[in-house]
């Protein structure tokens, strides 16, 4: 079964699982078995409350897709509360720092952001086509021209400039949408963020059919505003790859308006990443279990990454996908523990 077919069917099955359970007792287990390719042991593990995560093979070595699921005894509303709580997210595995932006975003929102020493050293010599930090050409020039790298406070100045750039990038996106995301020119082949995101989103080609409002929002933001869709922005420093990565993310919460649709869907759209990820889109769906008082957290994480081809790239890819899978499993396990240990949840 090809990745394209898997992705074509994954979203509709996820989103219709609640309705299907009432008509066909096999769902969402049919989805787990036939589409996600899980074994009976893995399906049984999910049903018993264990977190299962697996890499979905892709024909394109630059693309990484990871599937994960866990069953939680409780109310999916509690998951939404957890996913919206930056303080709790910061305690999940892999997070080094995280902070939500105010509305409107302010420079003070980034006061805790500091670049890694290695990144600061790399910025001294960045030029188009050769830079270890993902940046547009104008940003490389700003770091080169604005900072006296021989000064004792060069690192502080680099951090200050990085915060200003990050804020401006977010403000540009809030006013101009995907086209304002810019073009990375750290490698030989420029990467236009709007096009890269569009390519990644189309891999989930059932999204427009089964979640048309969410799809429209992701494509046409900020032109589209919907009553059942809420969004906010945050920045994070995570260690999900080979070295810490700074990211700016838009989190979009969709609340289902019918009994046959999803309970909730959460999309996390990457706007910028200092390393690895040219584009990333995570989709998490909460699916109620019709037979038990609980729900399934089902996640698909998709990303397009650079440097994953060739002999060296193949080794990097193996490490990257292994960490992506294990990180998702740990996050699902930790999330389940937090939700089920909540004294306010209903048994």
HELIX and SHEET records of a PDB file:
HELIX    1   1 UNK A    3  UNK A   23  1                                  21    
HELIX    2   2 UNK A   29  UNK A   30  1                                   2    
HELIX    3   3 UNK A   31  UNK A   35  3                                   5    
HELIX    4   4 UNK A   40  UNK A   47  1                                   8    
HELIX    5   5 UNK A   76  UNK A   83  1                                   8    
HELIX    6   6 UNK A   86  UNK A   89  1                                   4    
HELIX    7   7 UNK A  107  UNK A  110  5                                   4    
HELIX    8   8 UNK A  117  UNK A  123  1                                   7    
HELIX    9   9 UNK A  137  UNK A  146  1                                  10    
HELIX   10  10 UNK A  154  UNK A  176  1                                  23    
HELIX   11  11 UNK A  177  UNK A  181  5                                   5    
HELIX   12  12 UNK A  193  UNK A  203  1                                  11    
HELIX   13  13 UNK A  207  UNK A  210  1                                   4    
HELIX   14  14 UNK A  212  UNK A  220  1                                   9    
HELIX   15  15 UNK A  310  UNK A  340  1                                  31    
SHEET    1   A 8 UNK A  52  UNK A  56  0                                        
SHEET    2   A 8 UNK A  63  UNK A  73 -1                                        
SHEET    3   A 8 UNK A 294  UNK A 305 -1                                        
SHEET    4   A 8 UNK A 277  UNK A 288 -1                                        
SHEET    5   A 8 UNK A 264  UNK A 273 -1                                        
SHEET    6   A 8 UNK A 245  UNK A 255 -1                                        
SHEET    7   A 8 UNK A 229  UNK A 238 -1                                        
SHEET    8   A 8 UNK A  95  UNK A 100 -1                                        
SHEET    1   B 2 UNK A 183  UNK A 184  0                                        
SHEET    2   B 2 UNK A 191  UNK A 192 -1                                        
END                                                                             
